[in-house]
């Protein structure tokens, strides 16, 4: 039977990861061009979105690890009972890892790119310096995949638990090698 406590804890971690990713999307760095006597340069606003993105990444990682430890990553332990629950558990296991990797990649790439600040000073000319910032939607995509990962990982855990409850039928292995009289 699936643990309600584990499902609740995983849900809370996924919810916090989603909230941090959405907040990071709203607070990503922006830049403006400033000018002094000899040159133009980029001035970046606060860098709080990087910390939020890393926080979302870590909360999602802990959530995934909790589910994988609870199910022994589906690789270790005894075999699951054959049937629909096992087939769905295998499908959801693969889907869970794919969405997790995409979410982590979006959050990591967004955090790294958001933390990058151009140190370029341009001599006064017609061309202003390039004040590159994170594109809109990177943390948003990460947040969307956090939701997908949360849903799929909890479904995976439920179907894994259903399949783990059943009794594995023993089969006759074939010819018995008894004594012939």
Helices and strands as residue ranges (DSSP letters): H 4-26, E 31-35, E 39-44, H 48-70, G 72-74, H 84-115, E 121-123, H 138-165
